[in-house]
Amino acid sequence: MITWHLLPFSELTTVQLYQLLKLRIDIFVVEQACPYPELDDKDHMSGVRHLLGYQDGNIIACARLIPPGISYPGSSIGRIATHKCIRGEGAGHQLLSYAIEQCCHLWPDTPIEIGAQTHLKTFYHQYGFVETSEPYLEDGIPHIDMKRV
């Protein structure tokens, strides 16, 4: 069972912050062999929330919820990650479902926009996201912008 925590940056403990950044770096930088600026100054911006999923005391999933006007005109979900030890068990679906629910609660009547890795667009289609751009390279990985209205 996954326990979810939704917190602004100022309420993250130092241990939670370390675990969050380690999970993101382990996946996006190390696993995907993609050196990029993980610390982009958005984590601590006003209104940003961090969704952390814990199982047996370990962080196994995370996402960053961003209010409208920072990354896109609408709200945004980014830095969506699940630990490799639980992939294929439905944690990604739980994570995205809860992230969408929280965005709709925090910023009602606002579309949710994402920059998705292209190979995951079918996954996002299941949640009502549609492509809004042509594929493009971001840090050497094919991406596509998507929106859920």
FENBELMO-V961896 format. One record per residue. N is the residue number from 1. RES is the residue in three letters. PHI is phi as a letter, one per 40 degrees, with the letter a starting at -180 (none if undefined). D_FIRST is the distance of its C-alpha to the first C-alpha in Angstrom with 1 decimal. Layout:
# FENBELMO-V961896
[[N RES PHI D_FIRST] [N RES PHI D_FIRST]]
This chain:
# FENBELMO-V961896
[[1 MET none 0.0] [2 ILE c 3.8] [3 THR b 6.6] [4 TRP b 9.7] [5 HIS b 13.3] [6 LEU b 16.5] [7 LEU b 19.5] [8 PRO c 23.1] [9 PHE d 24.5] [10 SER c 26.4] [11 GLU b 23.3] [12 LEU c 21.5] [13 THR c 22.1] [14 THR c 23.9] [15 VAL c 21.0] [16 GLN c 18.6] [17 LEU c 21.6] [18 TYR c 22.1] [19 GLN c 18.6] [20 LEU c 18.7] [21 LEU c 22.1] [22 LYS c 21.5] [23 LEU c 18.7] [24 ARG c 21.0] [25 ILE c 24.0] [26 ASP d 22.5] [27 ILE c 21.7] [28 PHE c 24.5] [29 VAL c 27.3] [30 VAL c 26.8] [31 GLU c 24.9] [32 GLN c 26.9] [33 ALA f 30.0] [34 CYS b 30.8] [35 PRO c 32.4] [36 TYR a 32.2] [37 PRO c 32.1] [38 GLU d 28.4] [39 LEU c 29.6] [40 ASP b 31.2] [41 ASP g 31.7] [42 LYS c 29.4] [43 ASP d 26.4] [44 HIS b 28.4] [45 MET c 30.3] [46 SER d 30.5] [47 GLY g 27.8] [48 VAL c 25.4] [49 ARG b 21.8] [50 HIS b 19.1] [51 LEU c 15.6] [52 LEU b 13.3] [53 GLY b 9.6] [54 TYR b 8.4] [55 GLN a 6.3] [56 ASP f 8.3] [57 GLY g 10.9] [58 ASN b 11.6] [59 ILE c 12.1] [60 ILE b 11.0] [61 ALA a 12.2] [62 CYS a 14.9] [63 ALA a 17.6] [64 ARG b 20.8] [65 LEU b 22.1] [66 ILE b 25.8] [67 PRO c 28.2] [68 PRO d 31.2] [69 GLY g 34.1] [70 ILE c 32.6] [71 SER c 31.6] [72 TYR a 32.7] [73 PRO d 34.5] [74 GLY c 31.2] [75 SER c 27.9] [76 SER a 25.9] [77 ILE b 22.6] [78 GLY a 22.9] [79 ARG f 21.7] [80 ILE c 18.7] [81 ALA a 17.0] [82 THR b 14.2] [83 HIS c 14.5] [84 LYS c 16.3] [85 CYS c 14.1] [86 ILE b 11.3] [87 ARG c 14.0] [88 GLY g 14.6] [89 GLU b 11.1] [90 GLY g 11.0] [91 ALA c 9.5] [92 GLY c 13.2] [93 HIS c 13.4] [94 GLN c 10.6] [95 LEU d 12.3] [96 LEU c 15.7] [97 SER d 15.2] [98 TYR c 14.0] [99 ALA c 16.8] [100 ILE c 19.3] [101 GLU d 18.5] [102 GLN c 19.1] [103 CYS c 22.2] [104 CYS c 23.6] [105 HIS c 23.1] [106 LEU c 24.6] [107 TRP b 27.4] [108 PRO c 28.1] [109 ASP f 30.6] [110 THR b 30.2] [111 PRO c 29.5] [112 ILE b 26.7] [113 GLU b 28.2] [114 ILE b 26.8] [115 GLY b 28.4] [116 ALA c 26.5] [117 GLN c 27.0] [118 THR d 29.2] [119 HIS c 27.4] [120 LEU b 24.3] [121 LYS c 26.4] [122 THR c 25.6] [123 PHE d 21.8] [124 TYR c 22.9] [125 HIS d 25.4] [126 GLN d 22.6] [127 TYR b 21.9] [128 GLY g 25.6] [129 PHE c 26.6] [130 VAL b 30.2] [131 GLU c 32.2] [132 THR b 34.6] [133 SER a 36.2] [134 GLU c 37.5] [135 PRO d 35.6] [136 TYR a 36.3] [137 LEU c 35.7] [138 GLU b 33.7] [139 ASP f 33.8] [140 GLY g 34.9] [141 ILE b 31.9] [142 PRO c 32.6] [143 HIS b 31.0] [144 ILE a 31.6] [145 ASP c 31.4] [146 MET b 29.5] [147 LYS b 29.4] [148 ARG b 27.5] [149 VAL c 29.8]]
